[in-house]
């Protein structure tokens, strides 16, 4: 799993990876000030006068946990990778312990292996994403709840919601598991135990929000803004369900997981308390409707994927009997396992696919920037990755504009103190649309051979001389560095151009 520990974050989800890494990097460099005011060196539209954006959401745990390690080493990317990998490994062990509460060792181990092999877990377990942290905290809270350990369960769930507040709906199965373990039968016991469990996560979350409100500057990166996103009509769009099924099946459970889910539907002796079962189902549906509908991104499906492993493991419990039923079953399950391994390989490579045609050119352009430079980045994405790649304050420009609108935008940015502009013609592995399995197989084969795929149709064309952005920058700014996919301009009287 571990390779190129200190390499740049260049996978297909590099925007989110670099966003989280920049939050951690601020903690590494600024200390406690960037804990009470988590921030990224990205200027949001409307807040361009600020040299960074405050993030009034999750605790920057990658920075907090990795900070002591960076005091003795300069390998910051390696540190956050190790932190993420450690939590991914912990989540695998917790998944096994949770399943062992109901199932024998063999199906429990199979379920833990299914969780470990899921491309989302394999990928996000190696990059700085808060989702693997909150999922691990959620599983720990559930495991302690199953054993009736109230303080430990409440503390782990506090960690989970501080790592990412969106995981709050999954407090329901954790609390129900605790109530069942403590054998609550009266309303008084129910109320007392609920309050005893919930006061710590609630108080901790309120204190954290209070700290953010007290220290952080005004920002659009807050929970209220996130909750205001999305519309209910998206639940009627096929794209929403395509995302959910894609993350839970090919990028999640795979062939063996689907087989396990099918067998889990067969009648078997109840092992899980029905209250826990329906708490998991209802909280997962609520999470999909309320959270994923507003932020339809793959990493948000990781907690739901963890819960889907549980019924698949119950199906594996029945499959173990089929292995003794005859050679035909063993051959069929062997073929399914081979397909599972191939799908895991293919979709993990797909997640790790680079969008960057020639990253060394970006590094060369970054070396030409003064330490106090503020940079306008023209690319198809928001620009969070460019913050890390250039190591400067960045504002993103990605929407098509007319000439007059473009002139007004760049003039305003110069007035706000932006001194340089960079055009990044960033490649998309998928293009603008999801592709079919045959195209995926072709791209995976190219990736295994380490040959670049044909990208002409998926490049943004921002670096093309005929592109309006390129024409405007050529006419009004002086180029400092020109490469096929990266062009650096000075927006103020710069030295002679370097070509």
C-alpha positions as CSV (number, residue, x, y, z in Angstrom):
1,X,0.0,0.0,0.0
2,X,2.8,2.4,0.8
3,X,5.0,3.9,-1.9
4,X,6.3,7.3,-2.7
5,X,5.5,8.5,0.8
6,X,6.8,12.0,0.2
7,X,5.5,12.4,-3.4
8,X,3.0,15.1,-4.3
9,X,-0.7,14.4,-4.1
10,X,-1.7,13.9,-7.8
11,X,-4.5,11.4,-7.8
12,X,-7.9,11.8,-9.3
13,X,-9.1,13.4,-6.0
14,X,-6.1,15.7,-5.6
15,X,-8.2,18.8,-5.1
16,X,-9.7,17.4,-1.8
17,X,-6.5,15.8,-0.8
18,X,-4.5,19.0,-1.2
19,X,-7.2,21.0,0.6
20,X,-6.9,18.9,3.7
21,X,-3.1,18.7,3.4
22,X,-2.9,22.5,3.2
23,X,-4.9,22.7,6.5
24,X,-2.4,20.4,8.1
25,X,0.5,22.3,6.7
26,X,-0.7,25.5,8.3
27,X,-0.7,23.7,11.6
28,X,2.8,22.4,11.0
29,X,4.1,25.9,10.3
30,X,1.9,28.2,12.5
31,X,1.1,25.9,15.4
32,X,-2.0,26.4,17.6
33,X,-3.2,29.5,15.7
34,X,-4.0,27.3,12.7
35,X,-5.8,24.8,15.0
36,X,-8.3,27.3,16.5
37,X,-8.5,28.9,13.0
38,X,-8.2,26.1,10.5
39,X,-7.3,27.6,7.1
40,X,-6.1,27.1,3.6
41,X,-4.1,29.5,1.5
42,X,-7.0,29.9,-1.0
43,X,-9.0,33.1,-1.4
44,X,-12.6,32.4,-2.0
45,X,-14.5,34.6,-4.5
46,X,-15.9,37.5,-2.5
47,X,-13.1,37.3,0.1
48,X,-10.1,38.0,-2.2
49,X,-8.6,40.6,0.2
50,X,-7.9,37.8,2.6
51,X,-4.7,35.8,2.0
52,X,-6.3,32.6,3.2
53,X,-9.7,31.1,3.8
54,X,-10.8,30.1,7.3
55,X,-12.5,26.7,7.5
56,X,-15.1,26.7,10.2
57,X,-15.9,23.0,10.0
58,X,-13.8,20.0,11.1
59,X,-10.8,19.9,13.5
60,X,-7.5,19.7,11.4
61,X,-6.6,16.4,12.9
62,X,-4.0,15.6,10.3
63,X,-2.1,18.7,11.5
64,X,-2.7,18.0,15.2
65,X,-1.6,14.4,15.0
66,X,1.2,14.9,12.6
67,X,2.6,18.1,14.2
68,X,5.0,16.3,16.6
69,X,6.4,14.2,13.8
70,X,7.1,17.2,11.6
71,X,9.2,18.7,14.4
72,X,11.8,16.1,13.7
73,X,11.4,15.7,9.9
74,X,10.6,17.9,6.9
75,X,8.6,15.2,5.1
76,X,5.2,16.7,5.6
77,X,3.4,14.7,2.9
78,X,4.8,11.5,4.3
79,X,3.6,12.3,7.8
80,X,0.0,12.9,6.7
81,X,0.1,9.7,4.6
82,X,1.3,7.7,7.6
83,X,-1.4,9.2,9.8
84,X,-4.1,8.3,7.2
85,X,-2.7,4.8,6.7
86,X,-2.6,4.2,10.4
87,X,-6.3,5.1,10.7
88,X,-7.2,2.9,7.7
89,X,-5.4,-0.1,9.4
90,X,-7.2,0.7,12.7
91,X,-10.5,0.7,10.9
92,X,-9.9,-2.7,9.4
93,X,-9.2,-4.2,12.9
94,X,-12.3,-2.4,14.3
95,X,-14.4,-3.8,11.5
96,X,-13.3,-7.3,12.4
97,X,-14.0,-6.8,16.1
98,X,-17.5,-5.4,15.3
99,X,-18.3,-8.4,13.1
100,X,-17.0,-10.8,15.6
101,X,-19.7,-9.6,18.0
102,X,-22.2,-11.6,15.9
103,X,-20.3,-13.9,13.6
104,X,-17.6,-16.6,13.7
105,X,-14.0,-15.7,12.9
106,X,-14.0,-16.8,9.2
107,X,-16.9,-14.6,8.0
108,X,-15.7,-11.8,10.2
109,X,-12.3,-12.0,8.7
110,X,-13.9,-12.1,5.2
111,X,-15.9,-8.9,6.0
112,X,-12.8,-7.1,7.3
113,X,-10.9,-8.2,4.1
114,X,-13.8,-6.8,2.0
115,X,-13.5,-3.5,3.8
116,X,-9.7,-3.4,3.4
117,X,-10.0,-4.3,-0.3
118,X,-12.6,-1.6,-1.2
119,X,-10.9,0.9,-3.6
120,X,-12.3,3.8,-1.6
121,X,-10.6,2.5,1.6
122,X,-7.4,1.5,-0.2
123,X,-7.2,4.9,-1.8
124,X,-8.4,7.2,0.9
125,X,-6.4,5.3,3.5
126,X,-3.2,6.7,1.9
127,X,-4.2,10.3,1.4
128,X,-5.1,13.1,3.9
129,X,-8.9,12.8,3.9
130,X,-10.9,13.4,7.1
131,X,-13.4,10.7,6.0
132,X,-11.2,7.9,7.0
133,X,-10.7,9.5,10.4
134,X,-14.4,10.0,11.1
135,X,-15.2,6.5,9.8
136,X,-12.6,5.0,12.2
137,X,-14.0,7.0,15.1
138,X,-17.5,5.9,14.2
139,X,-16.5,2.2,14.1
140,X,-14.7,2.6,17.4
141,X,-17.7,4.2,19.1
142,X,-20.0,1.4,17.8
143,X,-17.6,-1.3,19.0
144,X,-17.5,0.2,22.5
145,X,-21.2,0.6,22.5
146,X,-21.8,-3.0,21.6
147,X,-19.8,-3.9,24.7
148,X,-21.7,-1.4,26.9
149,X,-18.7,0.9,27.4
150,X,-20.4,4.3,27.7
151,X,-17.4,6.7,28.3
152,X,-15.2,5.2,25.6
153,X,-18.1,5.1,23.1
154,X,-19.0,8.8,23.7
155,X,-15.4,9.8,23.5
156,X,-14.8,8.0,20.2
157,X,-17.9,9.5,18.7
158,X,-16.8,12.9,19.8
159,X,-13.6,12.3,17.8
160,X,-15.7,11.2,14.8
161,X,-17.9,14.3,14.6
162,X,-15.0,16.6,15.3
163,X,-13.1,14.9,12.4
164,X,-16.2,15.5,10.2
165,X,-19.5,16.8,11.5
166,X,-21.4,15.1,8.7
167,X,-21.1,11.8,10.5
168,X,-23.5,12.9,13.2
169,X,-26.5,10.9,11.9
170,X,-24.6,7.7,12.7
171,X,-24.8,8.5,16.3
172,X,-28.2,6.7,16.2
173,X,-26.9,3.1,15.7
174,X,-24.1,3.8,18.2
175,X,-26.6,5.0,20.8
176,X,-29.1,2.1,20.1
177,X,-26.3,-0.4,20.4
178,X,-25.4,1.0,23.8
179,X,-29.0,0.9,24.9
180,X,-29.4,-2.7,23.8
181,X,-26.1,-3.6,25.5
182,X,-27.2,-2.0,28.8
183,X,-30.6,-3.7,28.5
184,X,-32.6,-0.5,28.9
185,X,-36.3,-1.3,29.4
186,X,-37.8,1.8,31.1
187,X,-38.2,5.3,29.8
188,X,-36.2,6.6,32.7
189,X,-33.3,4.3,32.0
190,X,-33.5,5.2,28.3
191,X,-33.4,8.9,29.0
192,X,-30.6,8.7,31.6
193,X,-28.4,6.6,29.4
194,X,-29.0,8.8,26.3
195,X,-28.1,11.9,28.2
196,X,-25.0,10.2,29.8
197,X,-23.8,9.1,26.4
198,X,-24.7,12.2,24.4
199,X,-23.5,15.0,26.7
200,X,-19.8,14.6,25.8
201,X,-20.2,14.6,21.9
202,X,-22.7,17.5,22.1
203,X,-20.6,19.6,24.5
204,X,-17.4,18.9,22.6
205,X,-19.0,19.9,19.3
206,X,-20.6,23.1,20.8
207,X,-17.2,24.1,22.4
208,X,-15.5,23.5,19.0
209,X,-18.0,25.6,17.2
210,X,-17.6,28.3,19.9
211,X,-13.8,28.3,19.4
212,X,-14.3,28.7,15.6
213,X,-16.8,31.5,16.1
214,X,-14.5,33.4,18.5
215,X,-11.2,33.1,16.6
216,X,-12.1,32.6,12.9
217,X,-12.7,35.4,10.4
218,X,-15.8,35.5,8.3
219,X,-15.8,32.7,5.7
220,X,-18.0,30.8,3.3
221,X,-16.3,27.5,4.4
222,X,-18.7,26.7,7.3
223,X,-21.3,24.1,8.2
224,X,-24.2,26.5,7.5
225,X,-23.1,27.1,3.9
226,X,-22.7,23.3,3.3
227,X,-26.2,22.7,4.7
228,X,-27.6,25.3,2.3
229,X,-26.4,23.5,-0.7
230,X,-28.3,21.1,-3.0
231,X,-32.0,20.8,-3.9
232,X,-34.5,18.1,-3.4
233,X,-35.0,17.6,-7.1
234,X,-31.5,16.0,-7.2
235,X,-33.1,12.9,-5.6
236,X,-35.0,12.4,-8.9
237,X,-31.9,12.6,-11.0
238,X,-30.2,9.3,-12.2
239,X,-26.8,10.9,-11.6
240,X,-27.3,10.9,-7.8
241,X,-28.1,7.2,-7.7
242,X,-25.3,6.5,-10.2
243,X,-22.8,8.1,-7.7
244,X,-24.2,6.2,-4.8
245,X,-24.2,2.8,-6.5
246,X,-20.8,3.4,-8.1
247,X,-19.2,4.2,-4.8
248,X,-20.9,1.4,-2.9
249,X,-20.4,-1.4,-5.5
250,X,-17.5,-1.1,-8.0
251,X,-15.6,1.3,-5.9
252,X,-16.7,-0.3,-2.7
253,X,-18.1,-3.9,-2.1
254,X,-17.2,-5.3,-5.5
255,X,-18.3,-8.7,-6.8
256,X,-17.9,-10.5,-3.5
257,X,-19.7,-7.8,-1.6
258,X,-22.6,-8.1,-3.9
259,X,-22.7,-11.8,-3.6
260,X,-22.6,-11.4,0.2
261,X,-25.4,-8.9,0.2
262,X,-27.6,-11.3,-1.9
263,X,-27.0,-14.1,0.5
264,X,-27.7,-11.8,3.4
265,X,-31.3,-11.5,2.2
266,X,-31.9,-15.2,2.8
267,X,-33.7,-16.2,6.0
268,X,-31.3,-17.0,8.7
269,X,-31.3,-17.1,12.5
270,X,-31.3,-13.5,13.8
271,X,-28.0,-12.6,15.3
272,X,-28.2,-8.8,15.3
273,X,-30.8,-7.1,17.5
274,X,-33.5,-5.7,15.2
275,X,-33.3,-2.3,16.8
276,X,-29.7,-2.0,15.9
277,X,-30.4,-3.2,12.4
278,X,-33.1,-0.7,11.7
279,X,-31.0,2.1,13.3
280,X,-28.2,1.4,10.8
281,X,-30.6,1.3,7.9
282,X,-32.5,4.5,8.8
283,X,-29.4,6.5,9.7
284,X,-27.7,5.5,6.4
285,X,-30.8,6.5,4.4
286,X,-31.0,9.8,6.3
287,X,-27.3,10.4,5.6
288,X,-27.7,9.8,1.9
289,X,-30.7,12.1,1.6
290,X,-29.4,14.9,3.9
291,X,-25.6,14.8,3.5
292,X,-24.7,13.1,0.2
293,X,-27.5,15.0,-1.6
294,X,-25.8,18.2,-0.6
295,X,-22.2,17.1,-1.2
296,X,-22.3,14.4,-3.9
297,X,-18.6,13.4,-3.7
298,X,-17.2,9.9,-3.4
299,X,-15.4,10.3,0.0
300,X,-18.7,11.1,1.7
301,X,-19.9,7.5,1.0
302,X,-17.1,6.0,3.0
303,X,-19.1,5.8,6.3
304,X,-22.1,4.2,4.5
305,X,-19.8,1.7,2.8
306,X,-18.6,0.6,6.3
307,X,-22.1,-0.1,7.3
308,X,-22.8,-2.0,4.1
309,X,-19.9,-4.4,4.9
310,X,-21.9,-5.7,7.9
311,X,-24.8,-7.3,6.0
312,X,-22.3,-8.6,3.3
313,X,-20.5,-10.4,6.1
314,X,-23.7,-12.0,7.3
315,X,-24.0,-13.3,3.7
316,X,-20.5,-14.6,3.9
317,X,-21.6,-16.6,7.0
318,X,-24.0,-18.5,4.8
319,X,-21.5,-18.8,1.9
320,X,-19.1,-20.7,4.2
321,X,-21.6,-23.6,4.2
322,X,-21.7,-23.5,0.4
323,X,-17.9,-24.1,0.2
324,X,-18.5,-27.5,1.8
325,X,-21.5,-28.3,-0.5
326,X,-19.5,-29.2,-3.6
327,X,-16.8,-28.4,-6.1
328,X,-19.2,-26.3,-8.3
329,X,-19.7,-23.8,-5.5
330,X,-16.0,-23.6,-4.8
331,X,-15.2,-22.9,-8.5
332,X,-17.9,-20.2,-8.7
333,X,-16.8,-18.5,-5.5
334,X,-13.2,-18.8,-6.7
335,X,-14.1,-17.0,-9.9
336,X,-15.9,-14.3,-8.0
337,X,-12.9,-13.8,-5.8
338,X,-10.6,-13.4,-8.9
339,X,-13.1,-10.9,-10.3
340,X,-13.0,-9.1,-6.9
341,X,-9.2,-8.8,-7.0
342,X,-9.3,-7.5,-10.6
343,X,-12.0,-4.9,-9.8
344,X,-10.1,-3.8,-6.8
345,X,-6.9,-3.3,-8.9
346,X,-8.8,-1.6,-11.7
347,X,-10.8,0.9,-9.7
348,X,-8.0,1.7,-7.3
349,X,-5.8,2.6,-10.3
350,X,-8.7,4.6,-11.6
351,X,-8.9,6.6,-8.4
352,X,-5.2,7.2,-8.4
353,X,-5.1,8.4,-12.0
354,X,-3.2,11.6,-12.4
355,X,-4.7,14.7,-14.0
356,X,-1.3,16.4,-14.4
357,X,0.3,16.1,-17.9
358,X,3.7,17.4,-16.8
359,X,4.0,18.1,-13.1
360,X,7.7,19.1,-13.2
361,X,6.7,22.2,-15.2
362,X,4.5,23.3,-12.4
363,X,7.4,22.9,-10.0
364,X,9.6,24.9,-12.3
365,X,7.0,27.7,-12.5
366,X,6.7,27.7,-8.7
367,X,10.4,28.3,-8.3
368,X,10.0,31.6,-10.2
369,X,7.4,33.0,-7.8
370,X,8.5,35.5,-5.1
371,X,7.8,34.3,-1.5
372,X,5.0,36.9,-1.1
373,X,3.4,36.3,-4.5
374,X,-0.4,36.0,-4.7
375,X,-1.4,34.0,-7.8
376,X,-4.5,33.8,-10.0
377,X,-4.8,30.2,-11.2
378,X,-6.8,29.5,-14.4
379,X,-7.8,25.9,-14.6
380,X,-10.8,23.6,-14.8
381,X,-10.8,23.1,-11.0
382,X,-11.2,25.5,-8.0
383,X,-7.4,25.8,-7.4
384,X,-7.0,24.0,-4.0
385,X,-4.3,21.8,-5.6
386,X,-2.4,24.8,-6.9
387,X,-2.2,26.2,-3.4
388,X,0.0,23.2,-2.5
389,X,1.9,22.9,-5.8
390,X,2.8,26.6,-5.9
391,X,3.0,27.0,-2.1
392,X,1.5,30.5,-2.4
393,X,-1.8,32.2,-1.8
394,X,-4.1,31.4,-4.7
395,X,-7.5,32.4,-6.2
396,X,-9.1,30.3,-8.8
397,X,-10.7,31.3,-12.1
398,X,-12.4,28.5,-14.0
399,X,-15.7,29.7,-15.5
400,X,-15.8,31.0,-19.1
401,X,-16.0,34.8,-19.4
402,X,-16.4,37.4,-22.0
403,X,-13.6,39.9,-22.7
404,X,-15.2,42.7,-20.7
405,X,-15.9,40.4,-17.7
406,X,-12.4,39.0,-17.9
407,X,-10.9,42.5,-17.9
408,X,-12.9,43.5,-14.9
409,X,-12.1,40.3,-13.0
410,X,-8.3,40.5,-13.5
411,X,-8.3,44.3,-12.8
412,X,-10.0,43.7,-9.5
413,X,-7.7,40.9,-8.6
414,X,-4.6,43.2,-9.3
415,X,-6.2,45.8,-7.0
416,X,-6.6,43.2,-4.3
417,X,-2.8,42.4,-4.5
418,X,-2.5,39.5,-6.8
419,X,0.8,39.7,-8.6
420,X,1.0,36.6,-10.9
421,X,-1.2,34.4,-13.0
422,X,-0.8,30.8,-13.9
423,X,-2.6,28.9,-16.6
424,X,-2.8,25.1,-15.8
425,X,-4.1,22.9,-18.6
426,X,-5.0,20.1,-16.3
427,X,-5.9,16.7,-17.7
428,X,-9.0,14.8,-16.6
429,X,-8.8,11.0,-16.5
430,X,-12.5,10.7,-17.0
431,X,-13.2,13.7,-19.2
432,X,-16.5,15.5,-18.5
433,X,-18.5,12.3,-18.4
434,X,-18.2,8.9,-16.7
435,X,-16.9,6.3,-19.2
436,X,-17.9,2.8,-19.9
437,X,-16.1,-0.3,-18.5
438,X,-14.2,-1.0,-21.7
439,X,-12.7,2.5,-21.7
440,X,-11.8,2.0,-18.1
441,X,-10.1,-1.2,-18.9
442,X,-8.1,0.5,-21.7
443,X,-7.0,3.3,-19.3
444,X,-6.0,0.8,-16.6
445,X,-3.9,-1.1,-19.1
446,X,-2.2,2.1,-20.2
447,X,-1.6,3.0,-16.5
448,X,0.0,-0.4,-15.8
449,X,2.3,0.1,-18.8
450,X,3.0,3.6,-17.6
451,X,2.0,5.1,-20.9
452,X,0.0,8.3,-21.0
453,X,-3.5,7.9,-22.3
454,X,-4.8,10.0,-25.2
455,X,-5.8,13.2,-23.5
456,X,-6.4,15.7,-26.3
457,X,-10.2,15.5,-25.9
458,X,-10.1,15.9,-22.1
459,X,-7.7,18.8,-21.8
460,X,-9.3,22.1,-20.9
461,X,-7.5,24.0,-23.7
462,X,-6.7,26.9,-21.5
463,X,-3.1,26.9,-22.7
464,X,-4.1,26.9,-26.3
465,X,-3.1,30.2,-28.0
466,X,-6.6,30.5,-29.3
467,X,-8.2,30.2,-25.9
468,X,-9.8,33.5,-24.6
469,X,-8.0,33.3,-21.3
470,X,-4.6,32.7,-23.0
471,X,-5.2,35.6,-25.5
472,X,-6.1,38.0,-22.7
473,X,-3.1,37.0,-20.6
474,X,-0.7,37.2,-23.6
475,X,-2.0,40.7,-24.4
476,X,-2.0,42.2,-20.8
477,X,0.7,40.3,-18.8
478,X,4.3,39.3,-19.4
479,X,5.1,35.6,-19.5
480,X,7.8,34.4,-17.2
481,X,7.6,30.7,-18.0
482,X,5.9,28.9,-21.0
483,X,5.4,25.2,-21.3
484,X,2.9,23.1,-23.2
485,X,0.5,22.9,-20.3
486,X,1.8,25.5,-17.8
487,X,2.2,29.2,-18.4
488,X,3.3,31.7,-15.7
489,X,2.7,35.4,-16.1
490,X,3.6,38.5,-14.1
491,X,0.7,40.9,-13.6
492,X,3.1,43.7,-12.7
493,X,6.2,44.9,-14.5
494,X,8.2,41.6,-14.5
495,X,11.7,40.7,-15.6
496,X,12.4,39.4,-19.1
497,X,10.3,36.4,-20.2
498,X,11.8,33.0,-19.9
499,X,10.9,30.6,-22.7
